[in-house]
Amino acid sequence: VSAALTPRAVTRMEARMREVVESFSAPLRERRDVVDLLDEFASPIPGTVISRITGVPAKGADEDRFRELARKTVRSVNPILSDDKRRRTDQATRELVAYVRGLTFERLMQPREDLISDLLQVSEGGSGDVVEDVVGIVAGLVATGTEATVLAATRGLYALLRHPDQLAL
């Protein structure tokens, strides 16, 4: 993974992250009613960032579906899910893996400016193992980068709201 994280790639990812945060924060600036910062800001950002840096088509049904599948997939780590919820999270995981696998095969044929293409470029050819490795890396990003980021962002926002002087900075 580190071979794909070149300075150029990291700069590209940073720009996409800033774009995503701005797209969710801009509409909230003008609001004068109650804003649910968890649902309207903190929750959608991680899945959207992961989708953008990996190459999911932006601002459309694919991005929305990826974000929803990622959210459902992360729930699968909960050991006390009902059987019905477990089936739904397992189905979401299968759908997410299939989607990322398809995206990876697309990038083998037509590389783009995204993390999946970068990972394929630094890998050894396009064997099935490489595709599964890329799928595993994206799954790892979803698993580790979604819920933890939401919690950190929510706690950070709460701290800033409790300390207006720091918020002003």
N, CA, C and O of each residue as an XYZ file, in Angstrom:
676
protein
N       0.833     -1.195      0.000
C       0.000      0.000      0.000
C       0.873      1.253      0.000
O       0.574      2.230     -0.686
N       1.953      1.214      0.775
C       2.782      2.419      0.883
C       3.377      2.827     -0.460
O       3.598      4.015     -0.696
N       3.639      1.872     -1.340
C       4.187      2.208     -2.653
C       3.195      3.009     -3.499
O       3.592      3.789     -4.365
N       1.909      2.809     -3.239
C       0.882      3.548     -3.995
C       0.634      4.938     -3.415
O       0.021      5.785     -4.064
N       1.106      5.168     -2.201
C       0.857      6.455     -1.548
C       1.998      7.425     -1.816
O       2.697      7.861     -0.901
N       2.165      7.743     -3.067
C       3.186      8.695     -3.481
C       2.767     10.101     -3.064
O       1.588     10.334     -2.797
N       3.704     11.042     -3.003
C       3.312     12.422     -2.666
C       2.216     12.957     -3.589
O       1.310     13.660     -3.142
N       2.301     12.624     -4.864
C       1.283     13.080     -5.825
C      -0.085     12.484     -5.493
O      -1.098     13.183     -5.527
N      -0.109     11.180     -5.169
C      -1.372     10.516     -4.841
C      -1.962     11.071     -3.551
O      -3.172     11.276     -3.455
N      -1.111     11.314     -2.561
C      -1.594     11.847     -1.288
C      -2.156     13.255     -1.479
O      -3.179     13.599     -0.886
N      -1.501     14.062     -2.296
C      -2.007     15.410     -2.592
C      -3.371     15.321     -3.275
O      -4.280     16.087     -2.957
N      -3.508     14.393     -4.206
C      -4.788     14.186     -4.900
C      -5.863     13.773     -3.897
O      -6.988     14.270     -3.946
N      -5.510     12.860     -2.985
C      -6.477     12.406     -1.986
C      -6.876     13.538     -1.052
O      -8.047     13.678     -0.699
N      -5.901     14.344     -0.652
C      -6.191     15.461      0.247
C      -7.175     16.423     -0.416
O      -8.106     16.905      0.229
N      -6.972     16.698     -1.682
C      -7.882     17.600     -2.401
C      -9.294     17.022     -2.435
O     -10.269     17.755     -2.267
N      -9.408     15.723     -2.649
C     -10.735     15.096     -2.675
C     -11.379     15.123     -1.296
O     -12.588     15.322     -1.174
N     -10.569     14.921     -0.254
C     -11.109     14.969      1.105
C     -11.650     16.360      1.421
O     -12.738     16.499      1.978
N     -10.891     17.373      1.066
C     -11.337     18.750      1.314
C     -12.629     19.042      0.547
O     -13.533     19.693      1.070
N     -12.709     18.563     -0.677
C     -13.904     18.759     -1.497
C     -15.123     18.112     -0.836
O     -16.202     18.703     -0.800
N     -14.948     16.908     -0.321
C     -16.060     16.210      0.334
C     -16.503     16.955      1.585
O     -17.697     17.183      1.780
N     -15.556     17.335      2.431
C     -15.913     18.050      3.653
C     -16.640     19.345      3.309
O     -17.639     19.688      3.941
N     -16.145     20.051      2.322
C     -16.797     21.302      1.906
C     -18.206     21.035      1.380
O     -19.120     21.811      1.661
N     -18.399     19.966      0.630
C     -19.721     19.686      0.065
C     -20.755     19.403      1.150
O     -21.940     19.679      0.963
N     -20.315     18.856      2.280
C     -21.254     18.612      3.377
C     -21.365     19.803      4.329
O     -22.405     19.987      4.962
N     -20.324     20.603      4.438
C     -20.377     21.731      5.368
C     -21.033     22.972      4.765
O     -21.702     23.717      5.480
N     -20.856     23.207      3.476
C     -21.386     24.418      2.848
C     -22.893     24.602      3.075
O     -23.306     25.697      3.459
N     -23.722     23.589      2.857
C     -25.160     23.796      3.061
C     -25.533     24.073      4.517
O     -26.581     24.662      4.785
N     -24.697     23.658      5.445
C     -25.006     23.847      6.863
C     -24.722     25.266      7.339
O     -25.294     25.713      8.333
N     -23.849     25.971      6.645
C     -23.457     27.320      7.069
C     -24.624     28.302      7.076
O     -24.689     29.198      7.918
N     -25.526     28.127      6.148
C     -26.659     29.052      6.025
C     -27.860     28.639      6.856
O     -28.825     29.394      6.963
N     -27.817     27.467      7.437
C     -28.953     26.961      8.203
C     -29.115     27.739      9.490
O     -28.131     28.087     10.143
N     -30.345     28.009      9.851
C     -30.634     28.706     11.102
C     -31.490     27.835     12.028
O     -31.832     28.242     13.139
N     -31.829     26.638     11.555
C     -32.597     25.724     12.386
C     -31.637     24.720     13.036
O     -30.419     24.875     12.945
N     -32.171     23.721     13.671
C     -31.355     22.697     14.316
C     -30.654     21.869     13.250
O     -31.264     21.461     12.261
N     -29.369     21.627     13.462
C     -28.567     20.819     12.538
C     -28.099     19.573     13.286
O     -27.507     19.668     14.360
N     -28.363     18.436     12.721
C     -27.884     17.181     13.303
C     -26.492     16.922     12.734
O     -26.356     16.362     11.646
N     -25.471     17.326     13.463
C     -24.100     17.224     12.969
C     -23.662     15.785     12.759
O     -22.802     15.520     11.919
N     -24.235     14.856     13.504
C     -23.886     13.448     13.311
C     -24.413     12.952     11.965
O     -23.650     12.449     11.140
N     -25.714     13.097     11.750
C     -26.320     12.562     10.528
C     -26.031     13.384      9.274
O     -25.892     12.827      8.185
N     -25.942     14.697      9.422
C     -25.804     15.563      8.255
C     -24.361     15.912      7.913
O     -24.087     16.417      6.824
N     -23.439     15.649      8.829
C     -22.055     16.033      8.583
C     -21.078     14.883      8.857
O     -20.427     14.388      7.937
N     -20.979     14.464     10.110
C     -19.951     13.487     10.477
C     -20.159     12.113      9.833
O     -19.196     11.508      9.362
N     -21.374     11.620      9.805
C     -21.618     10.266      9.295
C     -21.369     10.074      7.797
O     -20.747      9.082      7.417
N     -21.826     10.975      6.942
C     -21.643     10.701      5.508
C     -20.220     10.941      4.983
O     -19.867     10.437      3.917
N     -19.421     11.687      5.701
C     -18.110     12.068      5.163
C     -17.150     10.891      4.978
O     -16.581     10.766      3.893
N     -16.936     10.024      5.966
C     -15.935      8.964      5.768
C     -16.223      8.055      4.575
O     -15.327      7.780      3.777
N     -17.462      7.587      4.449
C     -17.802      6.726      3.320
C     -17.646      7.436      1.988
O     -17.235      6.836      0.995
N     -17.978      8.725      1.977
C     -17.845      9.498      0.745
C     -16.378      9.702      0.400
O     -15.995      9.587     -0.764
N     -15.556     10.004      1.394
C     -14.115     10.171      1.152
C     -13.518      8.877      0.629
O     -12.771      8.891     -0.350
N     -13.836      7.760      1.266
C     -13.291      6.474      0.817
C     -13.738      6.181     -0.608
O     -12.951      5.701     -1.423
N     -14.993      6.468     -0.905
C     -15.468      6.220     -2.270
C     -14.722      7.089     -3.276
O     -14.350      6.609     -4.347
N     -14.500      8.359     -2.946
C     -13.818      9.263     -3.884
C     -12.367      8.879     -4.101
O     -11.892      8.885     -5.237
N     -11.645      8.542     -3.022
C     -10.219      8.248     -3.220
C     -10.008      6.901     -3.893
O      -8.981      6.683     -4.536
N     -10.977      5.989     -3.751
C     -10.811      4.693     -4.410
C     -11.277      4.707     -5.854
O     -10.899      3.826     -6.626
N     -12.086      5.682     -6.238
C     -12.477      5.786     -7.635
C     -13.927      5.498     -7.932
O     -14.302      5.368     -9.097
N     -14.755      5.395     -6.907
C     -16.190      5.244     -7.139
C     -16.668      6.522     -7.818
O     -16.321      7.616     -7.374
N     -17.461      6.408     -8.888
C     -17.956      7.623     -9.549
C     -18.627      8.561     -8.552
O     -19.471      8.142     -7.760
N     -18.244      9.826     -8.601
C     -18.673     10.807     -7.614
C     -20.083     11.314     -7.858
O     -20.570     11.351     -8.989
N     -20.721     11.700     -6.769
C     -21.982     12.422     -6.771
C     -23.067     11.752     -7.600
O     -23.653     12.368     -8.490
N     -23.323     10.506     -7.306
C     -24.374      9.821     -8.034
C     -24.802      8.566     -7.307
O     -24.475      8.351     -6.140
N     -25.545      7.741     -8.031
C     -26.090      6.525     -7.439
C     -24.987      5.588     -6.946
O     -25.135      4.955     -5.900
N     -23.877      5.495     -7.695
C     -22.785      4.621     -7.257
C     -22.213      5.084     -5.922
O     -22.004      4.273     -5.019
N     -21.962      6.373     -5.795
C     -21.400      6.896     -4.553
C     -22.375      6.698     -3.392
O     -21.967      6.291     -2.304
N     -23.644      6.980     -3.613
C     -24.648      6.796     -2.571
C     -24.735      5.330     -2.155
O     -24.805      5.018     -0.967
N     -24.730      4.437     -3.136
C     -24.821      2.997     -2.843
C     -23.576      2.517     -2.103
O     -23.688      1.756     -1.142
N     -22.397      2.949     -2.533
C     -21.151      2.574     -1.866
C     -21.199      3.025     -0.407
O     -20.870      2.252      0.493
N     -21.601      4.258     -0.175
C     -21.649      4.795      1.185
C     -22.628      4.001      2.048
O     -22.332      3.703      3.205
N     -23.785      3.660      1.498
C     -24.779      2.889      2.243
C     -24.275      1.471      2.529
O     -24.431      0.967      3.641
N     -23.676      0.833      1.530
C     -23.126     -0.517      1.753
C     -22.007     -0.489      2.784
O     -21.910     -1.384      3.623
N     -21.167      0.531      2.723
C     -20.076      0.655      3.693
C     -20.643      0.794      5.104
O     -20.157      0.161      6.042
N     -21.661      1.616      5.245
C     -22.282      1.817      6.554
C     -22.855      0.507      7.094
O     -22.674      0.174      8.265
N     -23.543     -0.226      6.230
C     -24.138     -1.500      6.658
C     -23.062     -2.543      6.939
O     -23.187     -3.327      7.880
N     -22.024     -2.557      6.143
C     -20.951     -3.531      6.320
C     -20.257     -3.350      7.660
O     -19.939     -4.328      8.336
N     -20.025     -2.112      8.041
C     -19.340     -1.835      9.303
C     -20.157     -2.357     10.488
O     -19.585     -2.723     11.516
N     -21.447     -2.395     10.361
C     -22.296     -2.921     11.437
C     -22.037     -4.403     11.694
O     -22.360     -4.900     12.773
N     -21.465     -5.116     10.731
C     -21.288     -6.555     10.876
C     -20.356     -6.927     12.015
O     -20.354     -8.077     12.454
N     -19.568     -5.988     12.500
C     -18.665     -6.300     13.609
C     -19.395     -6.348     14.944
O     -18.811     -6.761     15.946
N     -20.643     -5.939     14.978
C     -21.436     -5.977     16.204
C     -21.804     -7.431     16.521
O     -22.500     -8.072     15.734
N     -21.350     -7.953     17.651
C     -21.602     -9.369     17.959
C     -23.028     -9.675     18.385
O     -23.392    -10.846     18.485
N     -23.843     -8.664     18.638
C     -25.194     -8.940     19.141
C     -26.284     -8.539     18.148
O     -27.375     -8.135     18.551
N     -25.996     -8.648     16.879
C     -27.014     -8.361     15.873
C     -28.051     -9.472     15.845
O     -27.741    -10.640     16.081
N     -29.286     -9.086     15.553
C     -30.322    -10.100     15.357
C     -29.991    -10.881     14.089
O     -29.187    -10.440     13.268
N     -30.617    -12.039     13.940
C     -30.367    -12.852     12.752
C     -30.703    -12.093     11.480
O     -29.985    -12.188     10.485
N     -31.810    -11.330     11.514
C     -32.216    -10.563     10.338
C     -31.188     -9.484      9.995
O     -30.810     -9.329      8.834
N     -30.738     -8.741     11.006
C     -29.730     -7.707     10.756
C     -28.413     -8.327     10.312
O     -27.720     -7.760      9.467
N     -28.059     -9.478     10.867
C     -26.834    -10.169     10.450
C     -26.932    -10.549      8.975
O     -25.964    -10.374      8.236
N     -28.068    -11.061      8.535
C     -28.250    -11.414      7.119
C     -28.112    -10.175      6.234
O     -27.491    -10.229      5.173
N     -28.700     -9.047      6.683
C     -28.619     -7.812      5.892
C     -27.193     -7.280      5.817
O     -26.759     -6.828      4.758
N     -26.468     -7.326      6.913
C     -25.080     -6.842      6.869
C     -24.205     -7.773      6.046
O     -23.308     -7.317      5.336
N     -24.460     -9.075      6.135
C     -23.698    -10.021      5.308
C     -23.969     -9.784      3.827
O     -23.054     -9.842      3.006
N     -25.230     -9.518      3.488
C     -25.588     -9.219      2.099
C     -24.918     -7.926      1.641
O     -24.406     -7.856      0.524
N     -24.916     -6.909      2.490
C     -24.261     -5.640      2.145
C     -22.767     -5.854      1.927
O     -22.184     -5.273      1.012
N     -22.150     -6.680      2.757
C     -20.720     -6.975      2.600
C     -20.458     -7.656      1.269
O     -19.521     -7.290      0.559
N     -21.274     -8.641      0.923
C     -21.104     -9.320     -0.374
C     -21.270     -8.343     -1.537
O     -20.509     -8.393     -2.504
N     -22.259     -7.456     -1.447
C     -22.486     -6.473     -2.504
C     -21.318     -5.496     -2.610
O     -20.893     -5.149     -3.712
N     -20.802     -5.056     -1.468
C     -19.673     -4.130     -1.476
C     -18.439     -4.786     -2.085
O     -17.749     -4.169     -2.898
N     -18.155     -6.019     -1.706
C     -17.006     -6.739     -2.253
C     -17.171     -6.925     -3.760
O     -16.220     -6.728     -4.515
N     -18.360     -7.299     -4.197
C     -18.599     -7.477     -5.636
C     -18.425     -6.158     -6.384
O     -17.851     -6.129     -7.473
N     -18.918     -5.073     -5.802
C     -18.780     -3.770     -6.449
C     -17.309     -3.380     -6.577
O     -16.864     -2.968     -7.648
N     -16.556     -3.510     -5.485
C     -15.140     -3.132     -5.506
C     -14.362     -4.050     -6.450
O     -13.464     -3.589     -7.154
N     -14.692     -5.325     -6.474
C     -14.037     -6.256     -7.397
C     -14.283     -5.814     -8.845
O     -13.356     -5.798     -9.654
N     -15.522     -5.459     -9.169
C     -15.837     -4.991    -10.516
C     -15.091     -3.711    -10.862
O     -14.580     -3.563    -11.972
N     -15.030     -2.794     -9.912
C     -14.298     -1.550    -10.107
C     -12.813     -1.829    -10.339
O     -12.174     -1.182    -11.169
N     -12.278     -2.786     -9.608
C     -10.863     -3.140     -9.747
C     -10.590     -3.724    -11.131
O      -9.594     -3.373    -11.763
N     -11.451     -4.601    -11.600
C     -11.275     -5.140    -12.951
C     -11.379     -4.037    -14.006
O     -10.650     -4.053    -14.998
N     -12.292     -3.071    -13.789
C     -12.380     -1.924    -14.708
C     -11.064     -1.151    -14.742
O     -10.602     -0.746    -15.809
N     -10.467     -0.951    -13.569
C      -9.222     -0.184    -13.496
C      -8.042     -0.942    -14.098
O      -7.072     -0.327    -14.542
N      -8.117     -2.260    -14.117
C      -7.081     -3.027    -14.817
C      -7.083     -2.674    -16.302
O      -6.032     -2.577    -16.935
N      -8.285     -2.485    -16.842
C      -8.431     -2.168    -18.268
C      -8.241     -0.683    -18.553
O      -7.638     -0.311    -19.560
N      -8.753      0.159    -17.671
C      -8.672      1.605    -17.865
C      -8.297      2.283    -16.550
O      -9.176      2.685    -15.789
N      -7.002      2.414    -16.280
C      -6.580      3.084    -15.046
C      -7.027      4.537    -15.032
O      -7.175      5.175    -16.075
N      -7.238      5.039    -13.829
C      -7.626      6.433    -13.629
C      -6.789      7.024    -12.512
O      -5.844      6.396    -12.032
N      -7.131      8.208    -12.109
C      -6.445      8.886    -11.007
C      -7.142      8.536     -9.704
O      -7.852      9.365     -9.136
N      -6.945      7.305     -9.224
C      -7.563      6.887     -7.975
C      -6.692      5.839     -7.286
O      -5.738      5.325     -7.870
N      -7.034      5.536     -6.049
C      -6.232      4.619     -5.250
C      -6.220      3.217     -5.829
O      -5.177      2.563     -5.820
N      -7.345      2.737     -6.331
C      -7.374      1.391     -6.905
C      -6.399      1.301     -8.074
O      -5.643      0.335     -8.171
N      -6.405      2.281     -8.949
C      -5.456      2.281    -10.077
C      -4.018      2.345     -9.581
O      -3.142      1.663    -10.112
N      -3.777      3.167     -8.560
C      -2.429      3.280     -7.995
C      -1.974      1.943     -7.419
O      -0.834      1.530     -7.629
N      -2.862      1.270     -6.696
C      -2.512     -0.033     -6.116
C      -2.216     -1.058     -7.203
O      -1.276     -1.844     -7.081
N      -3.012     -1.051     -8.256
C      -2.778     -1.981     -9.364
C      -1.468     -1.676    -10.075
O      -0.757     -2.588    -10.495
N      -1.153     -0.406    -10.209
C       0.073     -0.006    -10.896
C       1.314     -0.499    -10.160
O       2.283     -0.915    -10.796
N       1.299     -0.459     -8.844
C       2.489     -0.885     -8.088
C       2.495     -2.386     -7.815
O       3.466     -2.916     -7.275
N       1.412     -3.073     -8.186
C       1.356     -4.520     -7.965
C       2.019     -5.247     -9.126
O       2.420     -4.637    -10.118
N       2.121     -6.523     -8.984
C       2.759     -7.337    -10.013
C       1.700     -7.916    -10.938
O       1.213     -9.025    -10.714
N       1.346     -7.175    -11.966
C       0.394     -7.673    -12.952
C      -1.031     -7.633    -12.470
O      -1.331     -6.990    -11.463
N      -1.906     -8.304    -13.167
C      -3.328     -8.274    -12.861
C      -3.883     -9.623    -12.498
O      -5.001     -9.951    -12.895
N      -3.142    -10.420    -11.756
C      -3.631    -11.741    -11.384
C      -4.822    -11.620    -10.450
O      -5.073    -10.566     -9.865
N      -5.545    -12.715    -10.324
C      -6.692    -12.738     -9.428
C      -6.303    -12.411     -8.004
O      -7.077    -11.789     -7.276
N      -5.107    -12.824     -7.592
C      -4.649    -12.522     -6.234
C      -4.518    -11.024     -6.027
O      -4.876    -10.507     -4.969
N      -4.006    -10.322     -7.033
C      -3.844     -8.871     -6.916
C      -5.208     -8.208     -6.785
O      -5.378     -7.298     -5.974
N      -6.166     -8.647     -7.562
C      -7.512     -8.088     -7.476
C      -8.072     -8.315     -6.075
O      -8.635     -7.396     -5.479
N      -7.925     -9.511     -5.549
C      -8.435     -9.794     -4.207
C      -7.680     -8.996     -3.147
O      -8.264     -8.585     -2.145
N      -6.379     -8.776     -3.368
C      -5.614     -7.940     -2.439
C      -6.166     -6.513     -2.419
O      -6.329     -5.919     -1.353
N      -6.449     -5.972     -3.597
C      -6.998     -4.613     -3.690
C      -8.371     -4.562     -3.024
O      -8.670     -3.622     -2.287
N      -9.198     -5.557     -3.278
C     -10.520     -5.612     -2.637
C     -10.352     -5.643     -1.115
O     -11.091     -4.973     -0.393
N      -9.385     -6.416     -0.636
C      -9.129     -6.487      0.800
C      -8.667     -5.162      1.377
O      -9.055     -4.796      2.486
N      -7.841     -4.442      0.634
C      -7.361     -3.139      1.097
C      -8.517     -2.152      1.197
O      -8.632     -1.421      2.180
N      -9.369     -2.131      0.182
C     -10.524     -1.221      0.219
C     -11.463     -1.622      1.353
O     -11.990     -0.759      2.054
N     -11.675     -2.927      1.538
C     -12.513     -3.385      2.653
C     -11.912     -2.944      3.984
O     -12.637     -2.553      4.899
N     -10.602     -3.008      4.090
C      -9.933     -2.544      5.305
C     -10.121     -1.057      5.532
O     -10.313     -0.611      6.663
N     -10.064     -0.289      4.446
C     -10.322      1.153      4.567
C     -11.732      1.413      5.069
O     -11.950      2.262      5.933
N     -12.681      0.678      4.521
C     -14.075      0.843      4.939
C     -14.215      0.465      6.411
O     -14.835      1.192      7.187
N     -13.639     -0.670      6.790
C     -13.788     -1.165      8.159
C     -13.137     -0.253      9.181
O     -13.710      0.002     10.241
N     -11.950      0.240      8.877
C     -11.223      1.039      9.864
C     -11.461      2.537      9.713
O     -11.259      3.295     10.662
N     -11.882      2.962      8.548
C     -11.981      4.392      8.294
C     -13.363      4.980      8.390
O     -13.534      6.184      8.194
N     -14.349      4.170      8.684
C     -15.713      4.685      8.695
C     -16.154      5.067     10.104
O     -16.256      6.250     10.428
N     -16.409      4.083     10.926
C     -16.978      4.346     12.245
C     -16.020      5.115     13.150
O     -16.447      6.019     13.868
N     -14.748      4.776     13.128
C     -13.781      5.482     13.974
C     -13.702      6.959     13.593
O     -13.585      7.825     14.459
N     -13.768      7.236     12.299
C     -13.718      8.623     11.840
C     -14.968      9.385     12.254
O     -14.886     10.547     12.650
N     -16.120      8.738     12.165
C     -17.369      9.376     12.595
C     -17.286      9.725     14.084
O     -17.642     10.833     14.484
N     -16.823      8.791     14.887
C     -16.726      9.040     16.328
C     -15.733     10.156     16.628
O     -16.013     11.028     17.451
N     -14.582     10.138     15.973
C     -13.575     11.183     16.209
C     -14.104     12.554     15.782
O     -13.913     13.543     16.490
N     -14.760     12.612     14.638
C     -15.294     13.887     14.160
C     -16.386     14.404     15.099
O     -16.443     15.598     15.394
N     -17.236     13.514     15.556
C     -18.308     13.917     16.459
C     -17.736     14.445     17.775
O     -18.184     15.470     18.288
N     -16.757     13.744     18.307
C     -16.136     14.206     19.555
C     -15.403     15.532     19.346
O     -15.439     16.409     20.209
N     -14.749     15.673     18.211
C     -14.064     16.932     17.912
C     -15.034     18.093     17.797
O     -14.780     19.177     18.322
N     -16.147     17.868     17.110
C     -17.165     18.914     16.987
C     -17.751     19.273     18.348
O     -17.972     20.446     18.645
N     -17.997     18.270     19.160
C     -18.542     18.508     20.504
C     -17.563     19.354     21.322
O     -17.971     20.298     21.998
N     -16.287     19.018     21.262
C     -15.281     19.787     22.000
C     -15.233     21.233     21.507
O     -15.132     22.159     22.311
N     -15.305     21.425     20.214
C     -15.278     22.788     19.678
C     -16.512     23.584     20.097
O     -16.410     24.772     20.400
N     -17.653     22.948     20.114
C     -18.873     23.640     20.522
C     -18.855     23.991     22.014
O     -19.487     24.960     22.434
N     -18.143     23.214     22.795
C     -18.020     23.505     24.228
C     -16.959     24.572     24.501
O     -16.911     25.140     25.592
N     -16.113     24.839     23.511
C     -15.049     25.834     23.667
C     -15.096     26.806     22.486
O     -14.294     26.692     21.559
N     -16.029     27.757     22.515
C     -16.228     28.684     21.399
C     -14.960     29.432     20.992
O     -14.797     29.774     19.821
N     -14.070     29.688     21.934
C     -12.828     30.377     21.594
C     -11.994     29.542     20.622
O     -11.385     30.081     19.698
N     -11.970     28.225     20.834
C     -11.253     27.340     19.927
C     -11.988     27.190     18.594
O     -11.359     27.080     17.541
N     -13.293     27.187     18.645
C     -14.099     27.133     17.427
C     -13.828     28.360     16.557
O     -13.725     28.260     15.334
N     -13.715     29.502     17.199
C     -13.446     30.750     16.457
C     -12.096     30.700     15.752
O     -11.935     31.250     14.663
N     -11.123     30.034     16.386
C      -9.811     29.918     15.743
C      -9.897     29.093     14.482
O      -8.887     28.889     13.808
